[in-house]
């Protein structure tokens, strides 16, 4: 079966940098981080976080009141940015509500609502508050159900939860459903919000840094957690279409450890190779890589080995987590959309907060931003347990117009 080209018809992102793509692009260009000293409710950890301001005051009401939780507030907020909901309405008129799929990635979903329910349980009986609604808040399908209802869609819908690769894998799932004929367009997204479970969980693992995270830095000592939501509308590309396309994807599983990546980056390298093979590109045709780049010692080292294995030391790459923090299940879509910004604006962001590259790491890390044309960009997302996904985006006919020696 011939692989049909898939275009990115609309997209939006919201995170600690602000609401909508304009806020993120401006912050990336100005090297203005969205990280702040941890001020999340009831959290006493000495760390930095990427918090979205104002969610506490933006409850879901009316027919969506049952969905009200921090995670779904964030999803709703993102859906209404950048004209995204309007673009989906136009697509719905063209294809029909039953022919647009919804594919959402989330790691922790609305777990904060469950934390609050246990905090407020009856002290005598231990009974949870009557207002607690697990199905519409904590349940992993909650964000997907909210998204399809908010956009009035009736096609296939599900949530993928593979830790930090969740919303990258949502792109891969949407691609497969499109190519198999289950839908004619797809809303792909990811949302994860801050909660005490992840803040104290990563702190207990010794991974939460007390400084602003410094990917690939010689003195890096951990990550900063953040929250965010992003969505993209995928549809078939038309003849002469000049929109950015999803050229390919690669997925793999390390099967190495419950949390740690394979130290040699074996699975990560396989995912990158598979993305290139699906797109029928060679490594020399990739102009920029948005790294997973968490700023933990082991993950950066493993990803560096994987990048060197596939691309060598000369392909420009950077991590953007110094701007947003690690948004977990939303990291895949957030950084995929940052890669699309690079393609559309001819801009490669540097690696914020990193002062001195670790001499033991050899990938072509950018410390400073560069203004230069980008035809093909790769976005890496690697989750706990070695759940790897790489997404390859590019301008139409990129393979024929741009090539470096592989």
N, C-alpha and C positions, 0 to 999 in steps of 0.2 A: 504494500500500500504506500502510495506517495505521501511524503510528509508535507503538509500544507503550512505555509508561513503564518505565524501568529503575531499580530500587532498589539502594542500597548496603546489602547484607545483613550484611556484617562487614568489618572493616579493622584493619590493624596497621601500625606503623612502628617502625623501630629506627635510631638514628643517634647522633651524638656527644652528644645530650641524654640518652640512656639507652635502655633496652629497653622497648618498648611505648608505647601512646598516653598512658598516665598520666604517664610521665616527660616526654614532649614537651609535654603540656598544662601541667604544673606549671612547666616551664622557660619556656614562652612567657608564662605569667601572671606569673612572678617576674622576668622579664627576665634570666634566668641563661643566659649563652652556653655552648655546648659547645666553643667554639674554644680551642685551646691552642697554645703555641709548638711549631713543628714538631719532633716527636720520632720521626718515622717512620724505620724501620731504614735505615741507609746513606744517609740524605738530609741534606745539609749546607746546605740553602737557608734563608735568613733569611725565614721566613714563618710564618703561622698555619695550622693545619689542624683539621678536625673529625674526629677519629679515634674509632672505636668501641673502647672498652677491652675487653681480654680475648680478642679473636679469636685471638691467637697461641697460646693454650692450649686452643682448642676445636676439635680436629680432628674431621673426619668419619671414622667407623669402620664396621666390619662391612660390610654390603652396599653402603654408600655411600662406602667408603674411596677408590674410584677418583676420586670427585668432589672430594676434599679439596684446597682452595685457599682463599685469603682470601675471594674473592668468594662461593663456595658456602657457606663457613662463615657468612658474613653472611646469605645467603638463608635457610639452615636456621634460624639464630637468630631471624630475624623470623617465619618461618612458625610458630614455636612460642609466639609471644606473643599475648596478648589473646584466647585461646581460638579463634584463627583456624583452626587445623587441625581442631578439633572442629566448627566451623561448616561447614567444607567436607565433613567426614564426614557431617553431617546432610543437606547438599545432595546429596551422592552417593547417599544412601539414597532421596532423593525423585526425583532425575532420572536416576540411573544414571551410572556412571563414564564412559561413552562420550558423554554429552551435556553434559559440563562442559569448556569450553575453557580453555587456559592461554596467556596473552599477556604476555610479559615484555619489558621494556625494559632495555637495558644498553649502555653506551658502550664500555668497555674489557674487560668480561667478566673472565676470570681471567688477565689478562696478567702479573700478578705471578708466577705459577707459571713462566711462560716466562723472565722476568727471572732468577729463581733458577736455572733450568736452565742458562741461558747463563753465569751466574756460576760454576756448579759443573761446567762441561763439562771433559772430559779435556784437560789442558794440551798433550798431545802430538798427539792426533788431532783435537781439537775436537769429539769425539763428545759428544752430550748424555747425561745420566744415564739409565740404563735405567728409572728410576722415573718419568720425565717422561711424562705422559699428556695430550697436547694435546686429544684429543677431549673428555675429561671435565672439563677445567679451562679452558684458554684459549679454546676454540671458543665462538662466540657462542651456540650452542644449549644450551650446558652448563647454564646456570641454569634454562632452561625444562624441560630434561629432568629435572634434579634435582627441580624443583617438582612436575612431574606424577608422578614416581615416589614422592616423599615423601608426596604426597596420594593416591596410588593412583588417578590419573585416566587416561583413555584416549581423550579427545576430541582435537580439533584443538589443536595446540600450536606456537608459534613465538616467536622473539625478534625484536624490532625494535631496530635500532641506527641512530639518527639524532642522535647526539651528545646534547646536553642536553635534547632534546624526546622522547627515546626512550620513557620510561614514560608520558608524557602521551599519546603516539600509541598506546600499548598500550590505553588506554581507548577511543580512537576505533576501533581495530581490533576490540575486543571488542563494542562497540555494533553495528558492521556485521555481525558474525557472528551476534549474537543476532537482529537484525532480519531477516536473511536466512534464519534457521532452521537454521543449522549447529550451534547449541548452545542449551541452555535456561538455562544459567548459565555464568559465566566467572570464573576467577581471573585478576585483572589485577595485575601487579606490576612492580617495577623494583629493580635492585640494581647498584651500582657500588662498588668498593673502591679504596682508595689504592694507588698503585704509583709506582715511580720514573719511568715513562714520562710519566704525566700531571703529576707534580710538576715534573720538569725541563722537560717540554714547555711548560707554561704559563709557567714561569720564563723560558724562552728567548724566548717571545712577548712578554715584558715585562708580563705580566698578573697575576703573583702578588705580592700586596702584602706588605710587611714589617710592616704593622700589621693590626689586626682590621678586616675589610672594613667600609666605610661607604657603603651604597647611597644614591644621590641626594645625597650630601654634596658641598659645594663643594670639599672637599679630597680627595675619593676618588681612589685611585690603583691600584685593582686588587682582585682577588678572593682569597678563601681557599678552598682545595680541601677537600672533605670526603668522607665515605663514608656509605652508608646503604642500607637496604632497606625496602620497603613493599609491602603486598598489600591488595587489596580483592576481595570476592566480590560479583559483580553477578548479579542475577536479576530476573525480571519482577516489577513491582509489582502488588500485589493491590488490589481495591476497598477503599477506606478506609485504605489503607496510609499510615502517617505517617512512614516512613523517608525519609531524604534520597535524592533521585534525581539521576541524571546526566541533566540536562535537554538538553544538547547539546554539540557540540564543533565546532571549526573548525580546519582545517589549510591551510597554504599554503607555498609555497617562494619565497624572494626571488629566487633565480637571479641574485644580485648579485656575490658574492665567495666565495672558498673558505672563509673563516672569519668575516669581518665581516658584521654585519647591515646591511640597507639603511639608510643614514643618516636617511632620513625615516620609517622604520618602516612602509613600504608593505605588506609581507607580513604583518607583525604585526597591523596594523590590519585587513587582510582576514580573517585568522583569527578575530579578535574579532567582526567583523561576521557571519561565517559561523556562529559559535557562537550568537550571538543569533538569527539567522534560523532555524537548526535548532530552537531552543527556542521560537520564536515570541514572543520578548521584545524590548522596546526598551531602549536603554541606560539609561533612567531607572529601570528595574526592577532593576538590579544594585546591591546594597547595599555590596559590598566586592570589591576586586580584590587577589589575592595576586600581586604582580609577579614577573617573572623576576629583576629587580633584582640583577645580579651585582656591582655597585660598580665596574665598569670605566667609563671616561669615555664611550666611544663607545656601548656597549650601553645604558647607562642613558639617554643622550640620545635614542637611537633609540626605545626603548620609551616614553619620556615623550611623544615626538611622536605615537606610535601611540595611546596612551591619550587624549591630548588630542583627536586627530582623531575618535575614536569616542565618547568619554564626556564630553569637556570637563574643566574643572578641579575639579569638585565631588564626584566619586565618591571615597569613601575608599579608599586603597590603601596597601600596605606591602610591603616585602621582608623575608622571614624568613631570609635567608642569613646574617645576623649571628649567628644561633643555631647553625646546622648547618654553615656553609660551603656551597660549591657542590658538591652531590653528583652532578653530571653526569647519567649515565643514570638515576639514582634521584631526581633533582630533581623530575621531573614528578609521580610518585606521592607523594613526600614532601609537596610543597606543595599538591597536590590534597587530601590528607588533612588538612593544616592548614586548608584552606578548609572542609572538612567539620566540623572542630572549631569553627570560627567559627560555622557554622550551628547546630550542636547546643548550643553553650554561650553564644551571644549575646555573642561576644567578637571584637574586631578587634585583633590584635597591632600594636604600633607597629613602628618600624624601628630595630632595635638598633644601637648604636654611632654612628648618624648624629647629628651635633651641629648642623650648620647646612645647611639645604637649599640646594642650588645655585640661585641666583636665576635662572639661565637655564632651569630646568626648572619646569614649571607644573602637573603632575598633583597631585591632592589627597593628597599623601603624609602619612601619620600618623607623627609622631615618638613620640607616647605612645599606649599601648594604650587602647582604649575598650570599655566594657561596654555593649552595645546590641544590640537584636534584629537578626539577619541572616536574610533570607529567601532571597536569591539571592547566590551568590558565584562569581566567575570566577577561574580559576588560569591564569597565563601561563607557557609554557615555550618558549624559543627557542634553537635549537641552531646550531652552526657551519654556515656555508653558507646560513643563512636557512631552516632547517627548523623551521617554526613550528607550535605547537599550543596551542589555548586550550580549556579545559574549563569547562563551566558547570554548577554544582550548585545545588540548591535544595530547599526543602520542597515537598510536593505542593500544587498549586494556587497556587503562589507568584505566578504572573502575575495572578491575579484578586484577590490580597490586598495587593499592594504595588506602587505606581507613583509615580515622580517624573517631572516633565516631562523629556522626552528632549531 
